[in-house]
Amino acid sequence: MNITELTVHELQEKIASKELTVSEIVKAYSDRIDEKEKDINAFVTILTDDAIAKAKKIDEKINNGQAISGFEGIPIGIKDNMCTKGIKTTCSSKMLENFVAPYDATVIENLNKEGLISLGKLNMDEFAMGSSTENSAIKKTRNPWNLNTVPGGSSGGSAAAVAANMVPWALGSDTGGSIRQPASLCGVVGLKPTYGLVSRYGLVAYASSLDQIGPITKDVYDNAMLLNLITGHDPKDSTSMDLPKPDYTKALKNDVKGLKIAVPKEFFAEGLNPEVKAKLEEAMDKYRSLGAIVEEVSLDISEYSLATYYIISCAEASSNLGRFDGIRYGYRSENGETLRDIYFNSRSEGFGPEVKRRIILGTYVLSSGYYDAYYKKAQQARTLITNEFDKVFKDYDVILAPTSPTVAFEFNSKSSPLEMYLADIYTVPVNVAGLPGISIPCGVDKSGMPVGMQLIGNKFQEETILNAAYTYEQATNFRANFKPEFKK
Amino acid sequence: MQVSREQLLHIANLSRLNLKEEEIDNYLENLQEILTFAEKVNSAPVDGLGETIGANNKYNAFRKDEVVAFDDIEALLQNAPSEEFGMFKIPKVIQ
């Protein structure tokens, strides 16, 4: 048995039946990380020694006949923008290279309560700004399917680590596609929850009205389980909603008969790679054969929703990143004499080029004389985009779309920042409207690289998209047919 | 969209960022390209629509204003770039 290939629900069964000990599982992951990290570079901080010690304690509990909870001893990886008490949280930035959070993010508290064991903190684009993880100031994460290509971003370390079996599952965050796009490029399952479903307390803010934490997993069942662990109202995040907490695994019915799926034709127009398009068309046929009703609709928003997204996210980023001044925490420049010098030099030396670019863009669109033309317009466009989605959801349960216009691309292959931004064209509208979206693999292209399908639901309809994703997964079984080959 | 060098330097100053000579040209080019793209937002038919200020309709969330003590001063100060006597140390502000 290859332990690191098992899903979390399989690991749970093996622990319960005493076929595996927690120590054996954690040791297997520790060995796997030792073997693969040099190729993948997924981790900013590795915590396997600590994990092995924790595993031993849980095994002692089991041996003493004590009951353990369902998730006790299950390993996990965490994107390095979620605060972990006593452990570095770098956001893959020089600015926070040595930052040790004095508290746990709410999602981390939830995982700790359930007894999960962290294997480490995972690489990302600096401050979650990027679509390839190339903007990390720490290291370049590689895609396990082809080491010459990017894993996507910004949760590239999380998606690559799951795909490479270096962690059984991971948490990512998604502001404009940062869970779904790397999940798509790495052939794993990634869900961005409805805005307000998961607490953002302790998530280092990029764009507060768009950010959500979500699960990146090997399969849909695991995804529903990890979602169960992180949802819920948190008084520390006033945007988190106080709603009944369903068990998302109960929604996985393996049945889509009568499910109404909308396919927006504008998402399949120019700019979508033909091989990606072909795989998605196969997926639509599969859904039809499973009894779903798949129909083309018009949802003409993709062009201005990308503009809307970059205006709003950069505006919010310019404000959120104002806190990094070199005074109380974070990087402080040694150059300069005055307080003003500290502000300017710490920020100029501590932030990478993309972060500075977005701060400048955000400051520009908020500045006097441009606010109405850009920011106010974008806030109005946001209403329009939400309304357009509402119209589709009046008649349909799910929207089916590509996650990314292409499969994973090579390092340094985007000629300008704008070209990189276009990688997010199909994912950003979901954040702008605050909807849930899941990316699941739906095959590979001719070069063997995974293609992702995005299923978008109405607000707080995670159960609907999880069931749609699960039913497709059960009928196609991507994981049994395709595995990353670590091609060099 | 034409952004002048002076405008860029003004914005950089507001953002508390120093730009090196080679960064200025680069950012000017990027900013122009991105802002030209961002103007697509003007093609959105938004007349009469209100502004969305958050992704859900929850406009205000009220709670009791209760003080919760955070006692782990050591954990806070270990991140201080410079500290003395349990306080953050900065250069002299008043001459």
Boltz contact constraints between the chains, C-beta under 6 A:
constraints:
  - contact:
      token1: [A, 99]
      token2: [B, 79]
      max_distance: 6.0
  - contact:
      token1: [A, 102]
      token2: [B, 72]
      max_distance: 6.0
  - contact:
      token1: [A, 102]
      token2: [B, 75]
      max_distance: 6.0
  - contact:
      token1: [A, 102]
      token2: [B, 76]
      max_distance: 6.0
  - contact:
      token1: [A, 195]
      token2: [B, 55]
      max_distance: 6.0
  - contact:
      token1: [A, 195]
      token2: [B, 56]
      max_distance: 6.0
  - contact:
      token1: [A, 196]
      token2: [B, 56]
      max_distance: 6.0
  - contact:
      token1: [A, 209]
      token2: [B, 54]
      max_distance: 6.0
  - contact:
      token1: [A, 209]
      token2: [B, 55]
      max_distance: 6.0
  - contact:
      token1: [A, 238]
      token2: [B, 61]
      max_distance: 6.0
  - contact:
      token1: [A, 303]
      token2: [B, 40]
      max_distance: 6.0
  - contact:
      token1: [A, 304]
      token2: [B, 40]
      max_distance: 6.0
  - contact:
      token1: [A, 304]
      token2: [B, 41]
      max_distance: 6.0
  - contact:
      token1: [A, 304]
      token2: [B, 43]
      max_distance: 6.0
  - contact:
      token1: [A, 304]
      token2: [B, 44]
      max_distance: 6.0
  - contact:
      token1: [A, 307]
      token2: [B, 38]
      max_distance: 6.0
  - contact:
      token1: [A, 307]
      token2: [B, 40]
      max_distance: 6.0
  - contact:
      token1: [A, 307]
      token2: [B, 41]
      max_distance: 6.0
  - contact:
      token1: [A, 308]
      token2: [B, 41]
      max_distance: 6.0
  - contact:
      token1: [A, 311]
      token2: [B, 38]
      max_distance: 6.0
  - contact:
      token1: [A, 327]
      token2: [B, 88]
      max_distance: 6.0
  - contact:
      token1: [A, 328]
      token2: [B, 88]
      max_distance: 6.0
  - contact:
      token1: [A, 329]
      token2: [B, 79]
      max_distance: 6.0
  - contact:
      token1: [A, 332]
      token2: [B, 81]
      max_distance: 6.0
  - contact:
      token1: [A, 338]
      token2: [B, 91]
      max_distance: 6.0
  - contact:
      token1: [A, 339]
      token2: [B, 90]
      max_distance: 6.0
  - contact:
      token1: [A, 339]
      token2: [B, 91]
      max_distance: 6.0
  - contact:
      token1: [A, 339]
      token2: [B, 93]
      max_distance: 6.0
  - contact:
      token1: [A, 343]
      token2: [B, 16]
      max_distance: 6.0
  - contact:
      token1: [A, 344]
      token2: [B, 16]
      max_distance: 6.0
  - contact:
      token1: [A, 344]
      token2: [B, 18]
      max_distance: 6.0
  - contact:
      token1: [A, 347]
      token2: [B, 16]
      max_distance: 6.0
  - contact:
      token1: [A, 347]
      token2: [B, 17]
      max_distance: 6.0
  - contact:
      token1: [A, 348]
      token2: [B, 17]
      max_distance: 6.0
  - contact:
      token1: [A, 348]
      token2: [B, 18]
      max_distance: 6.0
  - contact:
      token1: [A, 356]
      token2: [B, 17]
      max_distance: 6.0
  - contact:
      token1: [A, 357]
      token2: [B, 30]
      max_distance: 6.0
  - contact:
      token1: [A, 359]
      token2: [B, 15]
      max_distance: 6.0
  - contact:
      token1: [A, 360]
      token2: [B, 11]
      max_distance: 6.0
  - contact:
      token1: [A, 360]
      token2: [B, 15]
      max_distance: 6.0
  - contact:
      token1: [A, 363]
      token2: [B, 11]
      max_distance: 6.0
  - contact:
      token1: [A, 363]
      token2: [B, 14]
      max_distance: 6.0
  - contact:
      token1: [A, 363]
      token2: [B, 15]
      max_distance: 6.0
  - contact:
      token1: [A, 364]
      token2: [B, 11]
      max_distance: 6.0
  - contact:
      token1: [A, 377]
      token2: [B, 41]
      max_distance: 6.0
  - contact:
      token1: [A, 378]
      token2: [B, 41]
      max_distance: 6.0
  - contact:
      token1: [A, 379]
      token2: [B, 51]
      max_distance: 6.0
  - contact:
      token1: [A, 379]
      token2: [B, 52]
      max_distance: 6.0
  - contact:
      token1: [A, 380]
      token2: [B, 46]
      max_distance: 6.0
  - contact:
      token1: [A, 380]
      token2: [B, 49]
      max_distance: 6.0
  - contact:
      token1: [A, 380]
      token2: [B, 51]
      max_distance: 6.0
  - contact:
      token1: [A, 381]
      token2: [B, 41]
      max_distance: 6.0
  - contact:
      token1: [A, 381]
      token2: [B, 44]
      max_distance: 6.0
  - contact:
      token1: [A, 381]
      token2: [B, 46]
      max_distance: 6.0
  - contact:
      token1: [A, 382]
      token2: [B, 52]
      max_distance: 6.0
  - contact:
      token1: [A, 383]
      token2: [B, 49]
      max_distance: 6.0
  - contact:
      token1: [A, 383]
      token2: [B, 50]
      max_distance: 6.0
  - contact:
      token1: [A, 383]
      token2: [B, 52]
      max_distance: 6.0
  - contact:
      token1: [A, 384]
      token2: [B, 44]
      max_distance: 6.0
  - contact:
      token1: [A, 384]
      token2: [B, 46]
      max_distance: 6.0
  - contact:
      token1: [A, 384]
      token2: [B, 49]
      max_distance: 6.0
  - contact:
      token1: [A, 417]
      token2: [B, 30]
      max_distance: 6.0
  - contact:
      token1: [A, 418]
      token2: [B, 33]
      max_distance: 6.0
  - contact:
      token1: [A, 418]
      token2: [B, 34]
      max_distance: 6.0
  - contact:
      token1: [A, 418]
      token2: [B, 37]
      max_distance: 6.0
  - contact:
      token1: [A, 434]
      token2: [B, 55]
      max_distance: 6.0
  - contact:
      token1: [A, 434]
      token2: [B, 56]
      max_distance: 6.0
